[in-house]
Amino acid sequence: MLNLPEVEKAKAIMIEGLNWSVLRWLTEKKKVRKAADVANDVLDAFEKEVKAFWSDELKAAYDELPPTWEGAEPLLAQHKGKEKTINIHPETRNLAKAIKQADEEAYRAHLDAEDMFDRAEKRLSTSMARDGSRKAVISWELHEKAIIKSQSAIQTGKPTLKR
């Protein structure tokens, strides 16, 4: 994995939270939310930085792929006309498709974790909060894997996260 300190800290908090009582969840939820938000922001920033190093051809191939996640219908209308706008090598298209699938899998996992935490909070359910914690850790791991896949697409050098 990427071993980003903010993400590792959030994972540790979520893993610790697997044993918390309802009262502990209520008292720690701001800390949990902040750690999760920071982890998501760090992963998003690193992903953006990595993709900035992509070739123009890969960027074009990725951008022309339509979103496939549930709820993306409004984006599909904006996407029309982007298909195959330039000549792109088939291998580059396949790579872009694989990266897009990894990105969307991570995004769906993120939404699933957020939804689970929302429902847990409304119901004051520790079991749902625990499920949300597991799902959050999984979503970060999927996001890290997607970033690593994006990094592998860079021909020269690897970016480093700016602090």
C-alpha positions in Angstrom: 0.0 0.0 0.0 1.0 3.7 -0.1 1.5 4.1 3.7 0.3 7.7 3.8 0.4 8.7 7.5 -3.0 10.3 7.5 -4.7 7.3 6.0 -2.9 4.9 8.3 -4.0 7.0 11.3 -7.6 6.9 10.0 -7.4 3.1 9.5 -6.1 2.7 13.1 -9.0 4.8 14.5 -11.5 2.7 12.5 -10.0 -0.6 13.6 -10.0 0.6 17.2 -13.6 1.6 16.8 -14.6 -1.9 16.1 -14.6 -2.5 19.9 -16.3 0.8 20.9 -19.6 1.1 22.8 -22.5 3.3 21.7 -21.3 6.0 24.2 -17.8 5.8 22.9 -19.0 6.2 19.3 -21.0 9.2 20.3 -18.1 10.9 22.0 -15.5 10.0 19.3 -17.6 10.6 16.2 -16.1 14.0 15.5 -12.6 12.6 15.7 -13.6 9.7 13.5 -15.2 12.0 10.9 -12.2 14.4 10.9 -9.7 11.5 10.4 -11.9 10.0 7.6 -12.2 13.4 5.9 -8.4 14.0 6.1 -7.7 10.5 4.8 -10.1 11.0 1.8 -8.6 14.4 1.1 -5.0 13.1 1.1 -5.9 10.1 -1.1 -7.8 12.4 -3.5 -4.9 14.9 -3.7 -2.3 12.2 -4.3 -4.5 10.6 -7.0 -4.8 14.0 -8.7 -1.0 14.5 -8.5 -0.3 11.0 -9.9 -2.7 11.5 -12.8 -1.0 14.9 -13.7 2.0 12.8 -14.7 0.0 10.7 -17.2 0.6 11.1 -20.9 -1.8 13.2 -22.9 -3.0 10.0 -24.7 -3.8 8.2 -21.4 -5.6 11.3 -20.1 -7.7 11.5 -23.2 -8.5 7.8 -23.1 -9.5 8.0 -19.5 -11.6 11.1 -20.0 -13.5 9.7 -22.9 -14.7 6.7 -20.8 -18.3 7.2 -19.5 -18.9 6.9 -15.8 -20.6 3.6 -14.9 -21.3 4.0 -11.2 -24.9 4.2 -10.0 -26.1 7.7 -9.9 -23.9 8.9 -12.7 -26.8 9.4 -15.1 -26.5 13.3 -15.0 -22.8 13.0 -15.9 -23.6 10.8 -18.9 -25.3 13.7 -20.6 -22.2 15.9 -20.1 -20.1 13.0 -21.4 -21.8 12.7 -24.8 -19.5 13.6 -27.7 -16.2 12.8 -25.8 -16.0 9.3 -27.2 -13.0 8.6 -29.4 -12.1 12.2 -30.1 -8.4 11.4 -30.9 -6.5 8.4 -32.2 -5.6 6.3 -29.1 -3.7 3.1 -29.1 -5.9 0.1 -28.0 -3.5 -0.8 -25.2 -3.8 2.7 -23.8 -7.6 2.4 -24.0 -7.5 -0.9 -22.1 -5.2 0.6 -19.4 -7.5 3.6 -19.0 -10.5 1.3 -18.7 -8.8 -0.8 -16.0 -7.8 2.3 -14.1 -11.3 3.8 -14.4 -12.8 0.5 -13.1 -10.5 0.6 -10.1 -11.3 4.3 -9.4 -15.0 3.6 -9.6 -14.8 0.6 -7.4 -13.0 2.7 -4.8 -15.6 5.5 -5.2 -18.5 3.1 -4.8 -16.9 1.6 -1.6 -16.4 5.2 -0.3 -20.1 6.0 -0.8 -21.1 2.7 0.8 -19.1 3.5 3.9 -20.5 7.0 4.1 -24.0 5.6 3.8 -23.4 3.1 6.5 -22.1 5.7 8.9 -25.1 7.9 8.2 -27.5 5.1 8.9 -25.5 4.1 12.0 -25.7 7.7 13.4 -29.5 7.9 12.8 -30.1 4.6 14.5 -27.4 4.9 17.2 -26.2 1.5 16.1 -22.8 0.3 17.1 -23.0 -2.7 14.8 -23.7 -0.4 11.8 -20.9 1.9 12.9 -18.6 -1.1 13.0 -19.7 -2.1 9.5 -19.1 1.5 8.4 -15.6 1.3 9.9 -14.8 -1.9 8.0 -16.2 -0.4 4.8 -14.1 2.8 5.3 -10.9 0.8 5.7 -11.8 -1.2 2.6 -12.6 1.9 0.6 -9.2 3.4 1.5 -7.4 0.2 0.5 -9.3 0.2 -2.8 -8.4 3.8 -3.4 -4.8 3.1 -2.7 -4.8 0.2 -5.1 -6.4 2.4 -7.8 -3.7 5.0 -7.2 -1.0 2.4 -7.5 -2.6 1.3 -10.8 -2.5 4.9 -11.9 1.2 5.2 -10.9 2.0 2.2 -13.0 0.8 4.1 -16.0 3.4 6.7 -15.7 6.3 6.3 -18.1 8.9 8.5 -16.4 9.3 9.0 -12.7 6.9 8.7 -9.9 5.3 11.7 -8.2 5.7 12.3 -4.5 3.0 13.7 -2.3 3.7 17.4 -1.6 3.3 18.4 2.1 
